[in-house]
Amino acid sequence: MPLKLSLKPGEKFAINGAVIVNGERRGTLVVQNHASILRERDILQPEEATTPGKRIYFPIMMMYLDEAGQEAYYKDFTLRMTEFMDAVSRPEVLLLCVEISKEIVSHRYYAALRLCTRLIEFEQEILGNEPERLSAHA
């Protein structure tokens, strides 16, 4: 089934790791086959990975966008997830971590990203931070 993206003027998005910018007018893009696609609001820059949840999100995002580098990003993911799980005691959050890990093992990186936004919301709640730009539907 094709994916239809409605794009704002100047909106950035990534397809299989290539960053693309929409022109000056609103546009529509239809992707006919499987591709790894993220909108600008769901892309985290390395310098923005400043919290444990975001340090988990970043390597998942990179595994999704950069198939060639998946092994290195997987190692980073496992390290960050282990650190996070060692620091958290809430059962529902630990269960979420397990669900994210299952998606990773099954190579369903987009689904893992969507779940990971819930980890980021949890840490924002605990730390009292303002919600940030990563959308809940990554």
N, C-alpha and C positions, 0 to 999 in steps of 0.2 A: 504494500500500500504506500503510495507516495506521501511524502512529508511536505506540507505547504507552510512556508514561513512568510509572515507579513512583516516587512521591515520598515522601520522609521528612517527618515533621511539621516545619513551618516552613521547608522547603527553598524557595529562590528559584530562579526560572528566567526566561528572557526569551523572549518570542514576538514576532517582528517588532519588537523594540525595547521592547516593553512589559514591565516587570518585574512578575512575578506571584509571590505567596507562597502555598504550600500551607498549609492550616489546621492545626489541632492534632493531627490524626490522619494516619496514613499514607494516601496516596491514589493513585489511578491516573488518568491523563489520556490520552485517546486523541485524536490529531489526525488528522483524516480527509483533509485536503488539504495541499498544500505550504505550509510556513511556515518561517521562520528561527528556530530554537530553540537556545538554549544553556542549560545548567545553570549554577548559581551557581559551581561549581568551575572552570568554563571561561571565566568572565567576568572580564576584567581591568579594574580601575578605572584612570583616567588616571594617578593618583599611583603606581600599581604598575608602570608601564612604565618601569622604572629600568635596564634593560640593553638592549643593542642588539637582541637577539632579541625581547624583550618590546615594544620600540618598533616592531618589524615586525609582531608579533602584533596589537597594538592597532588599527592602521588596517584590517587585514584583518577583525578582529572587527566593527569599525564598518561596513565595507562590507557585511558579512553581515547586520547587524541594522538598518542605516539606509540603505535604498535611495535616499532623497532626497539624502543627503549623500555618495554614493559618489565623485563627482568629486574633492571635496576630500580625502577619505580616500585615494583612489588616488594623488594627488600626494604625500601624506605617506608612503605605502607605498613609492613609487619612490625617494624621497629616502633613506629609512631602509635600503632594500634595497641601494641603490648604495653607501652608506657601509659597510654590513656586508660586501659583496662586495669592496670595496677593501681592507678590513682583514684578510681571511681568505685563506689560501693553500692550505688542504687541499682537494684536488680533490673528495672526496666531499661536503664541505660546500658547495662552489660548485655542484655538481650539484644538491644539494637546493634551493639558492636558485633555480636555473633551473626546477626542477619546481614550486616554489611560485609563481613568476612565471607559468608556463604556466597554472596553475589560476586565477590571478587574471584573466589575459587571457580565459580561457574562462568567467569569471563563476561558477566553482565555489569559492566562498569557504569553505564548510565543509571541503572537501578541503584547501584551502590552510591553514586553521587547524590541521588534523590534522598536516600536514607541518611547520608552523611550530613545533609543540611539540617536534619533533626538533631544530630549531635551538636552542631554549631548553635542551634537554638537553645539546647540544654545548657551549654556553657555560658551563653549570653544571659540566660535566666539566673544561673548560679553566680556569675560575676557581676551581674547588674549592668551589663553593657547594653547600649542601644542596638537594635537590630541593624544588620548591615545588608549590603546589596545582594548577597547570594540568595536567589529566589528559592522558595519552598518547593518548586517543581523543577529544579536544576536542569 
